[in-house]
Amino acid sequence: MQYTIRDATAEDMPSVLELIKELASFEKEANAVELTIDDLVRDGFGADKLFHCFVAENNSTIVGMALIYNRYSTWKGPIIHLEDLVVSETMRGTGLGTVLLNEVVKHCAKQGVKRISWEVLDWNEPAIAFYERKGAKVLRDWDVVHLDEKGIQNYLKNI
């Protein structure tokens, strides 16, 4: 199959949001997506750009995306966080995930980052196996910690 991988545009954000919702459904969190197209456009293409996004097209249809942003490691220096790499369910197993990950890694290498980090759910064995085949190290002894919006407000009430 032929894919075109390119930098996303603001006009791509409706398709990107659909892929985000597809991923949320796959991860059993279908109702968790609060983000809007306007949020994505503002945060990815506004004055204070918060992320970079690649999209994958097949026959002029967006069928995958990878969203990354800058972070900083106190041990390593500049790193990139891969927030999501999403391949539409109909395109899984076609090699598109590899093509998207290749683009992310090439971009990050050009940026001179020391590490690319991301999370994967512990039950998503196909994704874990995919990442390990690509040479990524899955750190099974670390837990992801989140303080959500409600948690932030509760925290602030108690200080």
C-alpha positions as CSV (number, residue, x, y, z in Angstrom):
1,M,0.0,0.0,0.0
2,Q,1.1,3.5,-0.7
3,Y,0.9,6.1,2.1
4,T,1.6,9.7,2.2
5,I,3.0,11.0,5.5
6,R,2.9,14.7,6.0
7,D,2.7,17.5,8.5
8,A,-0.9,18.0,9.6
9,T,-2.7,21.2,8.8
10,A,-5.5,22.9,10.7
11,E,-7.9,21.6,8.1
12,D,-6.9,18.0,9.0
13,M,-8.1,18.4,12.6
14,P,-11.6,17.0,12.1
15,S,-10.0,13.8,10.8
16,V,-7.4,13.8,13.6
17,L,-10.2,14.2,16.2
18,E,-12.0,11.2,14.7
19,L,-8.9,9.1,15.0
20,I,-8.5,10.3,18.6
21,K,-12.1,9.2,19.3
22,E,-11.4,5.9,17.6
23,L,-8.4,5.3,19.9
24,A,-10.4,6.3,23.0
25,S,-13.0,3.8,22.1
26,F,-10.4,1.1,21.5
27,E,-8.9,1.9,24.9
28,K,-12.4,1.5,26.5
29,E,-12.6,5.3,27.2
30,A,-15.1,6.3,24.5
31,N,-16.6,9.1,26.5
32,A,-13.3,10.5,27.8
33,V,-12.5,12.8,24.9
34,E,-13.3,16.4,25.8
35,L,-11.2,18.0,23.1
36,T,-12.8,19.9,20.2
37,I,-11.6,20.7,16.7
38,D,-11.2,24.3,17.8
39,D,-8.9,23.2,20.7
40,L,-6.8,21.2,18.3
41,V,-6.5,24.1,15.8
42,R,-5.7,26.6,18.6
43,D,-3.1,24.3,20.3
44,G,-1.5,23.0,17.2
45,F,-1.5,25.9,14.9
46,G,-2.0,29.1,17.0
47,A,0.5,31.5,18.4
48,D,1.6,29.1,21.2
49,K,1.9,25.8,19.3
50,L,1.7,23.0,21.8
51,F,2.1,20.0,19.6
52,H,3.2,18.8,16.2
53,C,1.1,16.3,14.3
54,F,1.8,14.0,11.3
55,V,-1.0,12.5,9.3
56,A,-1.0,9.5,7.0
57,E,-3.1,9.5,3.9
58,N,-4.2,6.6,1.7
59,N,-6.1,7.7,-1.4
60,S,-6.4,11.2,0.0
61,T,-8.1,9.9,3.1
62,I,-6.5,10.4,6.5
63,V,-6.1,6.9,8.0
64,G,-3.5,7.5,10.7
65,M,-1.8,10.2,12.8
66,A,1.0,10.7,15.3
67,L,1.0,13.6,17.7
68,I,4.2,14.7,19.5
69,Y,5.3,17.5,21.8
70,N,8.5,18.7,23.5
71,R,9.5,17.7,27.0
72,Y,12.6,18.0,29.1
73,S,14.4,15.3,31.0
74,T,16.4,16.3,34.1
75,W,18.7,13.3,33.3
76,K,18.9,13.6,29.5
77,G,17.9,17.0,28.3
78,P,15.4,17.6,25.4
79,I,13.1,14.7,24.7
80,I,9.9,14.3,22.6
81,H,6.7,12.8,23.9
82,L,4.7,10.7,21.5
83,E,1.2,11.3,22.8
84,D,-0.6,9.1,20.3
85,L,0.2,7.0,17.3
86,V,-3.1,6.0,15.8
87,V,-3.8,3.8,12.8
88,S,-7.5,3.5,11.8
89,E,-8.8,0.0,12.6
90,T,-9.3,-0.7,8.9
91,M,-5.6,-0.1,8.2
92,R,-4.1,-2.0,11.1
93,G,-1.6,-4.7,10.0
94,T,-0.8,-2.9,6.7
95,G,2.6,-1.5,7.8
96,L,1.2,2.0,8.3
97,G,2.2,2.0,12.0
98,T,5.8,1.4,11.0
99,V,5.6,4.2,8.4
100,L,4.2,6.7,10.9
101,L,6.7,5.7,13.6
102,N,9.6,6.0,11.1
103,E,8.5,9.6,10.4
104,V,8.4,10.4,14.1
105,V,11.8,9.0,14.7
106,K,13.3,10.8,11.8
107,H,11.8,14.1,12.9
108,C,13.0,13.6,16.5
109,A,16.5,12.7,15.3
110,K,16.6,15.9,13.3
111,Q,15.6,17.8,16.4
112,G,18.5,16.2,18.3
113,V,16.5,14.9,21.1
114,K,17.9,12.4,23.6
115,R,14.9,10.3,23.9
116,I,11.4,9.7,22.6
117,S,8.9,8.6,25.3
118,W,5.4,7.3,25.2
119,E,3.0,5.1,27.1
120,V,1.2,1.9,26.1
121,L,-1.6,0.1,28.0
122,D,-0.3,-3.0,29.6
123,W,-3.1,-5.1,28.0
124,N,-2.3,-3.9,24.5
125,E,0.1,-6.8,23.7
126,P,0.0,-6.2,19.9
127,A,1.3,-2.6,20.4
128,I,3.8,-3.7,23.0
129,A,5.2,-6.3,20.7
130,F,5.3,-3.8,17.8
131,Y,7.2,-1.3,19.8
132,E,9.7,-3.9,21.1
133,R,10.3,-5.2,17.6
134,K,11.2,-1.6,16.7
135,G,13.8,-1.5,19.5
136,A,11.8,0.4,22.0
137,K,12.3,-0.5,25.7
138,V,8.9,-1.0,27.5
139,L,9.5,-0.1,31.1
140,R,7.1,-2.4,33.0
141,D,8.3,-1.2,36.4
142,W,7.1,2.3,36.1
143,D,3.5,3.5,36.8
144,V,2.0,6.5,35.0
145,V,0.8,9.2,37.4
146,H,-2.0,11.6,36.4
147,L,-3.6,14.4,38.4
148,D,-6.7,15.3,36.4
149,E,-8.6,18.5,36.4
150,K,-10.8,17.5,39.4
151,G,-7.7,16.2,41.2
152,I,-5.9,19.5,40.6
153,Q,-8.8,21.4,42.1
154,N,-9.1,19.1,45.1
155,Y,-5.3,19.4,45.6
156,L,-5.5,23.1,45.6
157,K,-8.3,23.1,48.2
158,N,-6.0,21.2,50.5
159,I,-2.9,23.4,50.5
